[in-house]
Amino acid sequence: MISRPLLIGLAGGTGSGKTSVTRAIVDNLPLGSVAVLEHDSYYKDQSHLSFEERLATNYDHPFAFDTPLLIQHLTSLLQGQDIQRPTYSFVEHTRLSETVLVESRPVVILEGILILEDQRIRDLLDIKVYVDTDADVRIIRRIIRDLRERGRTLELVVDQYLGVVRPMHMQFVEPTKRYADVIIPEGAHNSVAIDLLVSKIRHLLEI
């Protein structure tokens, strides 16, 4: 059993279904028992750069993230302290001045493509999950998301995927699968894996 908040890491490629798995876990645990952090919120502040320079940033490389701040916030949540999570604009490509209060809860879920890449983050995680979904499904999901939610053009999304996202996935994301305690094929559609994961969480927290 565990006496402090349980920290779960959900990794996987872009469009793999990490958010859907997170939602499935939240829906199967007591209301208000889960806090969620998105790795994307911790992109570095780029307000000192021109918009053109921001566009040139490789957002799929580990260096794009403010990892020290993320580790500080994870440590605070594990100690029962609330945090002010940064907010990142995918339209302006920089951090906004507004922050969001995230309360420490019995379960904390951190989701993102590269959360298993850094050993400092891995060492904080109690359960490490990799959501494994075929590349063709992931690119279709990314296209739909970026067109609907992030104001991108189809040409930009495809160019970014072929030029940056896919190479970075092969170099940094895919290799982290070996660190996972659990690999979930096809994300939230894998109800057996979700049920097993939720059962494990309930057992550790005695809920």
RAPEGI-V479795 format. One record per residue. N is the residue number from 1. SS is DSSP state (2 for helix, 1 for strand, 0 for the rest). D_LAST is the distance of its C-alpha to the last C-alpha in Angstrom with 1 decimal. Layout:
BEGIN
n->{N	N}
ss->{SS	SS}
d_last->{D_LAST	D_LAST}
END
This chain:
BEGIN
n->{1	2	3	4	5	6	7	8	9	10	11	12	13	14	15	16	17	18	19	20	21	22	23	24	25	26	27	28	29	30	31	32	33	34	35	36	37	38	39	40	41	42	43	44	45	46	47	48	49	50	51	52	53	54	55	56	57	58	59	60	61	62	63	64	65	66	67	68	69	70	71	72	73	74	75	76	77	78	79	80	81	82	83	84	85	86	87	88	89	90	91	92	93	94	95	96	97	98	99	100	101	102	103	104	105	106	107	108	109	110	111	112	113	114	115	116	117	118	119	120	121	122	123	124	125	126	127	128	129	130	131	132	133	134	135	136	137	138	139	140	141	142	143	144	145	146	147	148	149	150	151	152	153	154	155	156	157	158	159	160	161	162	163	164	165	166	167	168	169	170	171	172	173	174	175	176	177	178	179	180	181	182	183	184	185	186	187	188	189	190	191	192	193	194	195	196	197	198	199	200	201	202	203	204	205	206	207}
ss->{0	0	0	0	0	1	1	1	1	1	1	1	0	0	0	0	0	2	2	2	2	2	2	2	2	2	2	0	0	0	0	0	0	1	1	1	1	1	2	2	2	2	1	0	0	0	0	0	0	0	2	2	2	2	2	0	0	0	0	0	0	2	2	2	1	0	2	2	2	2	2	2	2	2	2	2	2	2	0	0	0	0	1	1	1	1	1	1	1	0	0	0	0	1	1	1	1	1	1	1	1	1	0	0	0	0	1	1	1	1	1	0	0	0	0	0	0	0	2	2	2	2	0	0	0	0	1	1	1	1	1	1	0	0	2	2	2	2	2	2	2	2	2	2	2	2	2	2	2	0	0	0	0	2	2	2	2	2	2	2	2	2	2	2	2	2	2	2	2	2	2	2	2	2	2	2	2	2	2	0	0	1	1	1	1	0	2	2	2	0	2	2	2	2	2	2	2	2	2	2	2	2	2	2	2	0	0}
d_last->{10.8	11.5	12.4	13.7	12.8	12.4	15.6	16.3	19.9	21.2	24.9	27.6	30.9	31.9	31.0	28.8	25.9	23.6	23.0	22.3	19.7	18.1	18.3	16.7	13.6	13.4	14.1	11.3	8.5	8.2	11.7	12.8	10.0	12.5	16.0	18.6	21.8	24.7	27.1	29.9	29.5	30.8	34.1	36.8	38.8	42.1	43.8	46.6	47.5	49.5	48.0	49.9	48.5	44.9	45.6	46.7	43.5	41.6	38.1	36.8	37.8	35.5	38.1	37.4	34.1	33.7	31.6	32.1	30.7	27.7	27.0	27.6	25.1	22.4	23.1	22.9	19.5	18.2	19.9	18.2	21.4	22.0	24.6	27.4	27.2	30.6	31.8	34.0	36.6	37.4	40.5	41.9	40.4	39.5	37.0	37.2	37.5	34.5	31.0	27.6	25.1	21.7	19.2	16.9	13.3	10.1	11.2	15.0	16.8	20.5	22.6	26.3	29.1	29.8	26.6	27.0	30.7	30.6	29.6	28.7	25.9	24.9	24.6	21.9	19.7	16.9	16.9	20.3	20.8	24.2	24.8	28.1	30.3	34.1	36.3	38.1	35.0	33.9	37.4	37.5	34.2	35.4	38.7	37.2	34.8	37.6	40.1	37.9	35.9	38.0	41.6	42.7	45.6	45.3	47.9	46.0	42.7	44.5	46.5	43.5	41.6	44.6	45.8	42.6	39.3	40.1	41.8	39.0	36.4	38.4	39.0	35.7	32.8	33.4	33.8	30.3	28.9	29.6	27.0	24.1	21.5	21.0	23.8	23.1	26.5	27.1	24.0	21.9	24.3	22.8	20.0	19.6	18.9	16.4	14.5	14.6	13.6	10.5	9.5	10.4	8.4	5.0	6.8	8.1	5.5	3.8	0.0}
END
